[in-house]
Amino acid sequence: MKRRSCRTRASPSTATAGLAKADDAGTCVQDAEPATRPRKRTKTTQEVTRMVEQEQTELEELHVERADFMELPLEIVFEVLGHMRPQELLLLARMSKPLRDILMHRRTGASIWKAAFANCPDIPACPPDLNGPQYANLLFCNLCHICLGPNPKTFWRLRVRYCSHCTYEKATDENEVPSVGSAYVMSEWYGRGRALVGIPGYAVGDLSLFKSILPALTKEGKRRALLKDVNARLNRIDKHAWACKEWTRKQREKRSRELARIRHRRLAE
């Protein structure tokens, strides 16, 4: 009579059923991968609540630190802000309303921005027709000045950053410029579509101002004096735009060298 074991045979669980199988000789045969993939454990309500409370605690701590900084004497706040760079002040002005009120104030903020630009001597000097926040926005903002879209093109002579869509809305071509005004309105070259040759684009605001002022000057002497002043202003803007382009080129080269050193150090490790 065939002998049968009285011990109960343990049934394999669902998660480990496909890992191993016993053959008649007692050897273990392992499968390539489990037959069923274990289900991901869903987050319970307590875990979600704990995560939300943790995020709220971190935000509260951040607000407390910001409030503690603003409770310092203004002399200390000005001293700290004066040791920052212009791009850092620009970010602070967009993150905190109390700091924005300080940095955007015409009198109190001027000295802070002046000290910040002095910390970066390689940056071209701020032009007289722009203030500190405007100049920092032109140098370091990576968004369109109109629609806040990404990847704008910088028009240094027009002192704006426009995306491709806003470029055709805020600029006009030379066909709409009077013959006498083409040499006295600041223009910038930009491409149209995939064309390799650009056309001179004039700022609509400057062109409208020029059209409104020039016809009002009936006397030849006043008109000649106005055109002389405008020509001198355009020459200053042109020189400053060239300096800004050179500064941008040097910054890109500096960044490329830094990335090359980082890659070389990682490969050496």
Backbone as CSV, one residue per row, in Angstrom:
resi,resn,N_x,N_y,N_z,CA_x,CA_y,CA_z,C_x,C_y,C_z
1,MET,0.849,-1.199,0.000,0.000,0.000,0.000,0.878,1.238,0.000
2,LYS,0.538,2.205,-0.809,1.361,3.413,-0.942,1.211,4.292,0.276
3,ARG,2.397,4.699,0.788,2.409,5.528,1.993,2.117,6.975,1.636
4,ARG,1.267,7.605,2.453,0.903,8.998,2.232,1.243,9.793,3.480
5,SER,1.782,10.990,3.273,2.183,11.837,4.399,0.963,12.490,5.015
6,CYS,0.996,12.558,6.347,-0.111,13.198,7.061,0.093,14.695,7.244
7,ARG,1.298,15.186,6.868,1.545,16.620,7.042,0.823,17.420,5.965
8,THR,0.344,18.560,6.400,-0.363,19.426,5.447,0.643,20.141,4.572
9,ARG,0.350,20.155,3.331,1.237,20.813,2.372,0.880,22.298,2.293
10,ALA,1.927,23.150,2.522,1.697,24.604,2.506,1.471,25.070,1.087
11,SER,0.396,25.783,0.916,0.088,26.313,-0.417,0.874,27.585,-0.649
12,PRO,1.479,27.737,-1.790,2.260,28.960,-2.064,1.357,30.176,-2.139
13,SER,1.887,31.312,-1.658,1.128,32.562,-1.724,1.089,33.075,-3.150
14,THR,0.226,34.023,-3.359,0.073,34.564,-4.713,1.318,35.287,-5.172
15,ALA,1.978,35.995,-4.230,3.144,36.786,-4.619,4.332,35.928,-4.939
16,THR,4.429,34.675,-4.302,5.613,33.831,-4.500,5.289,32.569,-5.253
17,ALA,4.098,32.510,-5.848,3.707,31.278,-6.532,4.556,31.031,-7.751
18,GLY,4.972,32.073,-8.427,5.721,31.896,-9.656,7.207,31.921,-9.481
19,LEU,7.724,32.038,-8.230,9.165,32.135,-8.041,9.833,30.766,-8.111
20,ALA,9.226,29.738,-7.491,9.887,28.429,-7.457,8.835,27.325,-7.517
21,LYS,9.193,26.201,-8.112,8.343,25.016,-8.204,9.185,23.791,-7.847
22,ALA,8.611,22.904,-7.092,9.328,21.696,-6.683,8.982,20.568,-7.646
23,ASP,10.010,19.849,-8.133,9.780,18.711,-9.012,9.719,17.435,-8.188
24,ASP,9.583,16.302,-8.844,9.438,15.029,-8.147,10.702,14.647,-7.411
25,ALA,11.865,15.049,-7.914,13.123,14.671,-7.279,13.474,15.556,-6.107
26,GLY,12.697,16.595,-5.848,12.957,17.477,-4.721,13.785,18.683,-5.069
27,THR,14.177,18.830,-6.316,14.963,19.992,-6.729,14.053,21.167,-6.959
28,CYS,14.623,22.381,-6.842,13.849,23.616,-6.981,14.136,24.226,-8.333
29,VAL,13.105,24.475,-9.083,13.230,25.086,-10.394,12.702,26.511,-10.286
30,GLN,13.586,27.513,-10.576,13.224,28.927,-10.431,12.805,29.492,-11.778
31,ASP,11.673,30.170,-11.770,11.185,30.782,-12.998,11.979,32.026,-13.323
32,ALA,11.871,32.480,-14.553,12.589,33.679,-14.993,12.062,34.915,-14.287
33,GLU,10.768,35.069,-14.101,10.177,36.223,-13.444,8.847,35.801,-12.845
34,PRO,8.351,36.505,-11.853,7.097,36.102,-11.214,5.935,36.123,-12.189
35,ALA,4.987,35.229,-11.886,3.832,35.121,-12.775,2.938,36.340,-12.676
36,THR,2.813,36.880,-11.473,1.980,38.064,-11.279,2.799,39.146,-10.611
37,ARG,2.619,40.378,-11.054,3.325,41.516,-10.466,2.567,41.985,-9.225
38,PRO,3.273,42.196,-8.109,2.561,42.651,-6.905,1.967,44.037,-7.104
39,ARG,0.810,44.244,-6.562,0.125,45.520,-6.700,0.802,46.577,-5.849
40,LYS,0.824,47.790,-6.379,1.392,48.893,-5.616,0.453,49.265,-4.470
41,ARG,1.088,49.529,-3.354,0.307,49.884,-2.179,-0.195,51.317,-2.311
42,THR,-1.482,51.482,-2.207,-2.063,52.817,-2.321,-1.868,53.582,-1.019
43,LYS,-1.725,54.888,-1.171,-1.536,55.727,0.001,-2.851,55.859,0.764
44,THR,-2.732,55.715,2.050,-3.913,55.857,2.885,-4.201,57.328,3.151
45,THR,-5.349,57.566,3.717,-5.731,58.951,4.026,-4.804,59.561,5.063
46,GLN,-4.340,58.752,6.000,-3.435,59.263,7.025,-2.096,59.693,6.425
47,GLU,-1.582,58.916,5.468,-0.317,59.275,4.841,-0.449,60.562,4.044
48,VAL,-1.525,60.714,3.302,-1.733,61.944,2.530,-1.860,63.135,3.462
49,THR,-2.595,62.963,4.546,-2.743,64.062,5.514,-1.406,64.434,6.125
50,ARG,-0.585,63.433,6.426,0.727,63.706,7.006,1.628,64.455,6.029
51,MET,1.561,64.109,4.733,2.363,64.812,3.731,1.914,66.263,3.585
52,VAL,0.614,66.489,3.587,0.101,67.860,3.471,0.508,68.684,4.678
53,GLU,0.414,68.093,5.862,0.811,68.818,7.070,2.300,69.140,7.061
54,GLN,3.113,68.228,6.535,4.546,68.485,6.461,4.855,69.639,5.511
55,GLU,4.176,69.673,4.351,4.381,70.781,3.420,3.927,72.106,4.027
56,GLN,2.807,72.099,4.733,2.349,73.324,5.376,3.326,73.793,6.442
57,THR,3.926,72.849,7.168,4.909,73.221,8.187,6.139,73.855,7.561
58,GLU,6.598,73.296,6.432,7.756,73.874,5.756,7.458,75.279,5.252
59,LEU,6.258,75.483,4.706,5.895,76.821,4.236,5.792,77.807,5.393
60,GLU,5.244,77.353,6.513,5.156,78.239,7.676,6.538,78.617,8.190
61,GLU,7.472,77.649,8.199,8.831,77.966,8.630,9.483,78.966,7.686
62,LEU,9.215,78.824,6.372,9.765,79.773,5.411,9.199,81.170,5.642
63,HIS,7.891,81.261,5.899,7.289,82.569,6.170,7.833,83.171,7.463
64,VAL,8.088,82.334,8.454,8.633,82.835,9.715,10.032,83.390,9.507
65,GLU,10.872,82.659,8.734,12.219,83.152,8.470,12.173,84.465,7.700
66,ARG,11.267,84.574,6.718,11.148,85.809,5.955,10.655,86.947,6.848
67,ALA,9.715,86.635,7.746,9.221,87.663,8.653,10.310,88.109,9.617
68,ASP,11.134,87.156,10.091,12.230,87.524,10.981,13.222,88.432,10.270
69,PHE,13.477,88.184,8.995,14.412,89.031,8.253,13.856,90.437,8.093
70,MET,12.560,90.549,7.823,11.973,91.867,7.639,11.820,92.625,8.952
71,GLU,11.923,91.924,10.086,11.859,92.602,11.373,13.195,93.198,11.791
72,LEU,14.247,92.928,11.024,15.547,93.510,11.331,15.523,95.009,11.049
73,PRO,16.440,95.761,11.639,16.525,97.191,11.308,16.811,97.399,9.826
74,LEU,16.289,98.483,9.288,16.447,98.734,7.858,17.905,98.884,7.463
75,GLU,18.750,99.384,8.368,20.164,99.520,8.034,20.792,98.160,7.756
76,ILE,20.417,97.150,8.551,20.958,95.802,8.340,20.383,95.197,7.064
77,VAL,19.090,95.418,6.823,18.477,94.900,5.594,19.148,95.506,4.365
78,PHE,19.392,96.806,4.375,20.061,97.453,3.251,21.482,96.933,3.083
79,GLU,22.160,96.662,4.208,23.530,96.157,4.126,23.559,94.766,3.498
80,VAL,22.612,93.912,3.878,22.553,92.561,3.302,22.220,92.625,1.818
81,LEU,21.241,93.433,1.461,20.847,93.535,0.054,21.950,94.150,-0.795
82,GLY,22.754,95.021,-0.200,23.830,95.652,-0.961,24.953,94.720,-1.338
83,HIS,25.030,93.542,-0.698,26.073,92.562,-1.019,25.592,91.518,-2.027
84,MET,24.395,91.675,-2.533,23.864,90.719,-3.501,24.134,91.190,-4.921
85,ARG,23.883,90.296,-5.865,24.040,90.618,-7.279,22.699,91.072,-7.863
86,PRO,22.726,91.745,-8.999,21.464,92.257,-9.562,20.441,91.172,-9.852
87,GLN,20.881,90.019,-10.371,19.923,88.960,-10.664,19.278,88.409,-9.395
88,GLU,20.014,88.433,-8.277,19.439,87.978,-7.013,18.412,88.977,-6.481
89,LEU,18.707,90.254,-6.622,17.725,91.265,-6.213,16.464,91.179,-7.061
90,LEU,16.633,90.872,-8.337,15.472,90.753,-9.222,14.572,89.607,-8.781
91,LEU,15.166,88.492,-8.363,14.375,87.365,-7.873,13.697,87.693,-6.548
92,LEU,14.414,88.377,-5.657,13.817,88.747,-4.375,12.634,89.695,-4.569
93,ALA,12.759,90.603,-5.512,11.670,91.548,-5.760,10.425,90.855,-6.286
94,ARG,10.585,89.676,-6.876,9.442,88.942,-7.409,8.932,87.871,-6.449
95,MET,9.629,87.678,-5.337,9.231,86.651,-4.376,8.563,87.217,-3.131
96,SER,8.916,88.425,-2.745,8.419,88.994,-1.497,7.904,90.402,-1.751
97,LYS,6.676,90.664,-1.338,6.102,91.998,-1.532,6.784,93.057,-0.671
98,PRO,7.094,92.786,0.625,7.825,93.813,1.389,9.177,94.158,0.785
99,LEU,9.909,93.135,0.319,11.192,93.419,-0.316,11.003,94.141,-1.642
100,ARG,9.943,93.823,-2.334,9.674,94.516,-3.598,9.404,95.998,-3.353
101,ASP,8.671,96.297,-2.280,8.408,97.702,-1.963,9.701,98.463,-1.684
102,ILE,10.672,97.785,-1.083,11.954,98.438,-0.792,12.777,98.594,-2.060
103,LEU,12.870,97.511,-2.839,13.750,97.522,-4.007,13.202,98.384,-5.136
104,MET,11.893,98.512,-5.226,11.303,99.291,-6.300,11.074,100.750,-5.929
105,HIS,11.422,101.114,-4.708,11.271,102.509,-4.313,12.314,103.361,-5.021
106,ARG,11.893,104.516,-5.497,12.778,105.330,-6.331,13.990,105.825,-5.558
107,ARG,13.830,106.124,-4.279,14.940,106.697,-3.513,15.720,105.629,-2.752
108,THR,15.005,104.835,-1.948,15.699,103.849,-1.124,16.275,102.704,-1.948
109,GLY,15.602,102.337,-3.032,16.099,101.224,-3.827,17.235,101.576,-4.755
110,ALA,17.405,102.853,-5.074,18.449,103.237,-6.034,19.834,102.896,-5.517
111,SER,20.102,103.168,-4.235,21.429,102.881,-3.681,21.692,101.384,-3.610
112,ILE,20.644,100.592,-3.354,20.825,99.135,-3.286,21.176,98.574,-4.654
113,TRP,20.468,99.005,-5.684,20.762,98.526,-7.033,22.138,98.997,-7.493
114,LYS,22.515,100.191,-7.117,23.831,100.702,-7.490,24.931,99.860,-6.867
115,ALA,24.764,99.491,-5.591,25.750,98.633,-4.934,25.768,97.235,-5.544
116,ALA,24.596,96.728,-5.940,24.533,95.394,-6.542,25.264,95.354,-7.876
117,PHE,25.093,96.378,-8.705,25.811,96.407,-9.980,27.303,96.628,-9.764
118,ALA,27.676,97.314,-8.673,29.099,97.479,-8.370,29.743,96.154,-7.982
119,ASN,28.951,95.199,-7.487,29.483,93.878,-7.165,29.800,93.062,-8.409
120,CYS,29.326,93.480,-9.554,29.596,92.796,-10.831,30.235,93.803,-11.778
121,PRO,31.534,94.055,-11.637,32.164,95.117,-12.437,32.235,94.821,-13.923
122,ASP,32.047,93.554,-14.320,32.120,93.236,-15.743,30.854,93.633,-16.498
123,ILE,29.766,93.921,-15.790,28.523,94.331,-16.450,28.666,95.762,-16.952
124,PRO,28.248,96.047,-18.180,28.278,97.441,-18.657,27.476,98.358,-17.748
125,ALA,27.908,99.594,-17.658,27.258,100.550,-16.759,25.798,100.743,-17.143
126,CYS,24.984,100.990,-16.133,23.559,101.211,-16.368,23.358,102.499,-17.151
127,PRO,22.630,102.477,-18.257,22.410,103.705,-19.036,21.563,104.702,-18.265
128,PRO,21.688,105.978,-18.558,20.954,106.990,-17.780,19.445,106.946,-17.971
129,ASP,18.961,106.395,-19.077,17.517,106.375,-19.305,16.845,105.120,-18.756
130,LEU,17.589,104.271,-18.029,17.032,103.090,-17.376,17.402,103.113,-15.900
131,ASN,16.497,102.634,-15.048,16.833,102.493,-13.636,17.357,101.091,-13.356
132,GLY,17.705,100.826,-12.103,18.296,99.543,-11.752,17.412,98.349,-12.047
133,PRO,16.143,98.335,-11.597,15.284,97.188,-11.907,15.055,96.983,-13.403
134,GLN,14.906,98.054,-14.155,14.710,97.915,-15.598,15.947,97.317,-16.266
135,TYR,17.115,97.765,-15.846,18.341,97.257,-16.454,18.571,95.797,-16.076
136,ALA,18.305,95.439,-14.815,18.445,94.041,-14.401,17.445,93.150,-15.128
137,ASN,16.242,93.650,-15.354,15.244,92.884,-16.094,15.672,92.661,-17.539
138,LEU,16.344,93.639,-18.122,16.832,93.487,-19.488,17.977,92.485,-19.563
139,LEU,18.845,92.475,-18.553,20.032,91.626,-18.597,19.738,90.177,-18.232
140,PHE,18.881,89.961,-17.245,18.772,88.635,-16.644,17.403,87.986,-16.787
141,CYS,16.402,88.681,-17.263,15.085,88.067,-17.409,15.068,87.174,-18.646
142,ASN,14.582,85.949,-18.490,14.505,85.003,-19.600,13.087,84.852,-20.134
143,LEU,12.256,85.863,-19.909,10.874,85.835,-20.375,10.606,87.041,-21.258
144,CYS,9.610,86.894,-22.112,9.209,87.998,-22.975,8.677,89.144,-22.126
145,HIS,9.047,90.366,-22.469,8.618,91.527,-21.702,7.148,91.871,-21.917
146,ILE,6.497,91.232,-22.868,5.088,91.519,-23.142,4.186,90.404,-22.613
147,CYS,4.383,89.202,-23.102,3.497,88.090,-22.750,4.103,87.139,-21.735
148,LEU,5.347,87.390,-21.308,6.055,86.532,-20.352,6.254,85.122,-20.897
149,GLY,6.325,84.996,-22.208,6.593,83.704,-22.815,8.068,83.345,-22.740
150,PRO,8.401,82.056,-22.897,9.801,81.628,-22.800,10.575,81.884,-24.091
151,ASN,11.888,81.766,-23.976,12.814,81.852,-25.112,12.643,83.135,-25.929
152,PRO,12.754,84.280,-25.299,12.645,85.519,-26.083,13.973,85.872,-26.735
153,LYS,13.919,86.755,-27.708,15.115,87.297,-28.341,15.374,88.681,-27.755
154,THR,16.638,88.941,-27.437,17.006,90.220,-26.838,17.369,91.208,-27.931
155,PHE,16.675,92.328,-27.957,16.987,93.429,-28.865,17.675,94.515,-28.039
156,TRP,19.003,94.486,-28.067,19.761,95.363,-27.180,19.594,96.832,-27.552
157,ARG,19.449,97.118,-28.812,19.289,98.520,-29.211,17.912,99.051,-28.838
158,LEU,16.914,98.197,-28.908,15.571,98.590,-28.477,15.370,98.403,-26.976
159,ARG,16.303,97.672,-26.335,16.276,97.421,-24.895,15.010,96.701,-24.468
160,VAL,14.695,95.642,-25.186,13.526,94.822,-24.875,13.866,93.372,-25.170
161,ARG,13.044,92.481,-24.624,13.095,91.051,-24.940,11.713,90.655,-25.442
162,TYR,11.652,90.215,-26.684,10.382,89.853,-27.300,10.453,88.417,-27.797
163,CYS,9.337,87.715,-27.666,9.209,86.425,-28.328,8.887,86.664,-29.801
164,SER,8.831,85.584,-30.563,8.600,85.735,-32.003,7.227,86.334,-32.294
165,HIS,6.239,86.015,-31.459,4.888,86.539,-31.696,4.819,88.030,-31.386
166,CYS,5.367,88.432,-30.247,5.298,89.845,-29.851,6.225,90.718,-30.687
167,THR,7.226,90.121,-31.327,8.135,90.911,-32.157,7.382,91.572,-33.300
168,TYR,6.487,90.819,-33.944,5.756,91.358,-35.088,4.610,92.269,-34.661
169,GLU,4.238,92.221,-33.379,3.200,93.128,-32.891,3.776,94.455,-32.424
170,LYS,4.961,94.424,-31.820,5.544,95.620,-31.227,6.600,96.276,-32.103
171,ALA,6.880,95.735,-33.252,7.862,96.327,-34.156,7.236,96.484,-35.528
172,THR,7.763,97.413,-36.273,7.269,97.670,-37.623,8.458,97.753,-38.566
173,ASP,8.198,97.599,-39.852,9.302,97.601,-40.806,9.545,99.013,-41.322
174,GLU,10.556,99.136,-42.156,11.005,100.449,-42.608,10.031,101.102,-43.582
175,ASN,9.059,100.362,-44.109,8.105,100.971,-45.032,7.181,101.971,-44.340
176,GLU,7.000,101.815,-43.011,6.121,102.715,-42.277,6.874,103.865,-41.618
177,VAL,8.162,103.967,-41.864,8.969,105.025,-41.261,9.138,106.146,-42.266
178,PRO,8.928,107.393,-41.881,9.165,108.500,-42.812,10.620,108.543,-43.244
179,SER,10.845,109.082,-44.419,12.213,109.124,-44.949,13.141,109.925,-44.053
180,VAL,12.641,110.986,-43.435,13.481,111.802,-42.578,13.723,111.131,-41.233
181,GLY,12.879,110.159,-40.862,13.010,109.566,-39.539,13.734,108.250,-39.496
182,SER,14.072,107.664,-40.638,14.720,106.358,-40.630,16.074,106.389,-39.947
183,ALA,16.752,107.518,-39.996,18.067,107.631,-39.367,17.990,108.122,-37.933
184,TYR,16.797,108.460,-37.455,16.671,109.049,-36.123,15.768,108.231,-35.198
185,VAL,15.348,107.061,-35.628,14.560,106.157,-34.793,15.363,104.882,-34.613
186,MET,15.520,104.453,-33.366,16.327,103.274,-33.090,15.708,102.039,-33.731
187,SER,16.521,101.293,-34.441,16.055,100.101,-35.146,16.897,98.913,-34.714
188,GLU,16.375,97.727,-34.985,17.056,96.478,-34.656,16.733,95.482,-35.745
189,TRP,17.705,94.666,-36.105,17.500,93.681,-37.160,16.934,92.402,-36.559
190,TYR,15.914,91.888,-37.186,15.338,90.627,-36.749,14.923,89.840,-37.978
191,GLY,14.950,88.508,-37.848,14.605,87.640,-38.960,13.107,87.495,-39.102
192,ARG,12.666,87.259,-40.277,11.235,87.033,-40.542,11.088,85.606,-41.050
193,GLY,10.457,84.772,-40.225,10.299,83.373,-40.587,11.642,82.667,-40.594
194,ARG,11.918,81.931,-41.666,13.171,81.210,-41.814,14.166,81.951,-42.697
195,ALA,13.876,83.206,-42.993,14.771,83.975,-43.855,16.081,84.251,-43.137
196,LEU,17.175,84.175,-43.869,18.488,84.451,-43.306,18.768,85.940,-43.244
197,VAL,18.106,86.711,-44.058,18.323,88.155,-44.094,17.238,88.824,-43.271
198,GLY,17.644,89.650,-42.322,16.681,90.339,-41.479,16.261,91.658,-42.092
199,ILE,15.259,92.257,-41.504,14.811,93.581,-41.924,14.855,94.486,-40.703
200,PRO,15.123,95.758,-40.874,15.205,96.642,-39.709,13.845,96.838,-39.066
201,GLY,13.753,96.520,-37.784,12.512,96.705,-37.048,12.605,97.906,-36.132
202,TYR,11.618,98.733,-36.164,11.587,99.943,-35.348,10.544,99.778,-34.254
203,ALA,10.876,100.249,-33.068,9.912,100.186,-31.971,8.723,101.081,-32.285
204,VAL,7.525,100.541,-32.100,6.319,101.289,-32.432,6.192,102.524,-31.553
205,GLY,6.557,102.401,-30.271,6.457,103.543,-29.371,7.379,104.678,-29.769
206,ASP,8.641,104.362,-30.098,9.573,105.404,-30.524,9.125,106.046,-31.831
207,LEU,8.603,105.224,-32.729,8.173,105.755,-34.018,6.973,106.688,-33.856
208,SER,6.025,106.316,-32.999,4.858,107.180,-32.768,5.268,108.495,-32.125
209,LEU,6.217,108.432,-31.185,6.681,109.661,-30.546,7.389,110.566,-31.542
210,PHE,8.178,109.971,-32.409,8.899,110.764,-33.393,7.930,111.415,-34.376
211,LYS,6.900,110.679,-34.783,5.921,111.229,-35.720,5.113,112.363,-35.101
212,SER,4.902,112.318,-33.788,4.103,113.355,-33.138,4.914,114.607,-32.823
213,ILE,6.212,114.465,-32.585,7.033,115.618,-32.203,7.547,116.366,-33.427
214,LEU,8.020,115.641,-34.412,8.686,116.285,-35.546,7.771,117.238,-36.315
215,PRO,6.521,116.891,-36.649,5.686,117.867,-37.385,5.362,119.121,-36.580
216,ALA,5.414,119.022,-35.239,5.098,120.196,-34.421,6.196,121.250,-34.469
217,LEU,7.395,120.860,-34.865,8.507,121.810,-34.940,8.517,122.435,-36.332
218,THR,7.951,123.603,-36.429,7.871,124.276,-37.728,9.153,125.025,-38.072
219,LYS,9.853,125.517,-37.056,11.079,126.257,-37.323,12.216,125.291,-37.634
220,GLU,12.998,125.676,-38.633,14.080,124.802,-39.076,15.157,124.661,-38.009
221,GLY,15.413,125.719,-37.238,16.448,125.644,-36.209,16.098,124.654,-35.108
222,LYS,14.848,124.687,-34.645,14.434,123.755,-33.601,14.421,122.320,-34.114
223,ARG,13.999,122.161,-35.353,13.987,120.811,-35.923,15.397,120.253,-36.046
224,ARG,16.332,121.103,-36.484,17.709,120.655,-36.617,18.312,120.322,-35.250
225,ALA,17.978,121.098,-34.227,18.488,120.823,-32.879,17.926,119.514,-32.330
226,LEU,16.634,119.261,-32.605,16.030,118.014,-32.149,16.689,116.812,-32.812
227,LEU,16.880,116.880,-34.118,17.501,115.762,-34.819,18.931,115.533,-34.348
228,LYS,19.627,116.606,-33.991,20.990,116.465,-33.482,21.001,115.753,-32.132
229,ASP,20.074,116.135,-31.255,19.995,115.481,-29.946,19.599,114.013,-30.080
230,VAL,18.656,113.744,-30.968,18.224,112.361,-31.167,19.356,111.523,-31.735
231,ASN,20.113,112.091,-32.657,21.230,111.361,-33.245,22.289,111.035,-32.200
232,ALA,22.570,111.981,-31.305,23.540,111.721,-30.238,23.037,110.628,-29.295
233,ARG,21.750,110.648,-29.009,21.175,109.616,-28.139,21.260,108.246,-28.784
234,LEU,20.983,108.159,-30.069,21.054,106.871,-30.755,22.476,106.342,-30.795
235,ASN,23.451,107.221,-30.933,24.847,106.782,-30.919,25.228,106.202,-29.560
236,ARG,24.755,106.828,-28.477,25.037,106.296,-27.143,24.379,104.932,-26.947
237,ILE,23.146,104.801,-27.413,22.454,103.519,-27.279,23.153,102.443,-28.098
238,ASP,23.623,102.808,-29.276,24.296,101.837,-30.136,25.577,101.328,-29.489
239,LYS,26.356,102.218,-28.893,27.594,101.800,-28.221,27.295,100.918,-27.008
240,HIS,26.271,101.286,-26.267,25.920,100.485,-25.093,25.381,99.117,-25.507
241,ALA,24.625,99.050,-26.589,24.115,97.765,-27.070,25.256,96.854,-27.492
242,TRP,26.271,97.417,-28.142,27.432,96.607,-28.533,28.149,96.083,-27.298
243,ALA,28.285,96.907,-26.245,28.930,96.459,-25.010,28.129,95.342,-24.345
244,CYS,26.807,95.433,-24.386,25.972,94.386,-23.803,26.093,93.077,-24.585
245,LYS,26.187,93.163,-25.888,26.369,91.952,-26.689,27.700,91.290,-26.379
246,GLU,28.752,92.081,-26.217,30.057,91.523,-25.865,30.015,90.887,-24.481
247,TRP,29.329,91.522,-23.551,29.217,90.953,-22.207,28.456,89.628,-22.246
248,THR,27.398,89.560,-23.034,26.640,88.315,-23.159,27.493,87.212,-23.768
249,ARG,28.285,87.552,-24.768,29.152,86.549,-25.393,30.181,86.019,-24.400
250,LYS,30.762,86.898,-23.608,31.747,86.466,-22.611,31.103,85.608,-21.526
251,GLN,29.868,85.936,-21.158,29.175,85.125,-20.165,28.896,83.722,-20.689
252,ARG,28.534,83.594,-21.958,28.314,82.268,-22.538,29.611,81.476,-22.591
253,GLU,30.707,82.122,-22.971,31.994,81.434,-23.002,32.426,81.008,-21.603
254,LYS,32.206,81.870,-20.625,32.551,81.527,-19.243,31.743,80.340,-18.754
255,ARG,30.463,80.314,-19.076,29.618,79.198,-18.680,30.038,77.915,-19.377
256,SER,30.436,77.992,-20.633,30.892,76.805,-21.361,32.158,76.243,-20.735
257,ARG,33.070,77.113,-20.319,34.293,76.639,-19.665,33.989,75.989,-18.322
258,GLU,33.042,76.543,-17.582,32.669,75.944,-16.303,32.075,74.552,-16.494
259,LEU,31.198,74.409,-17.484,30.615,73.092,-17.751,31.668,72.104,-18.221
260,ALA,32.633,72.567,-19.012,33.705,71.679,-19.466,34.551,71.204,-18.291
261,ARG,34.841,72.093,-17.336,35.614,71.685,-16.158,34.835,70.686,-15.309
262,ILE,33.530,70.882,-15.193,32.717,69.944,-14.418,32.709,68.568,-15.073
263,ARG,32.543,68.524,-16.392,32.558,67.234,-17.090,33.917,66.557,-16.974
264,HIS,34.985,67.333,-17.081,36.328,66.759,-16.963,36.563,66.211,-15.559
265,ARG,36.094,66.913,-14.537,36.273,66.441,-13.165,35.471,65.172,-12.913
266,ARG,34.277,65.080,-13.481,33.480,63.865,-13.301,34.106,62.675,-14.008
267,LEU,34.662,62.906,-15.183,35.326,61.806,-15.886,36.574,61.354,-15.153
268,ALA,37.265,62.299,-14.510,38.481,61.939,-13.776,38.165,61.130,-12.531
269,GLU,37.001,61.371,-11.950,36.611,60.608,-10.761,36.214,59.183,-11.117
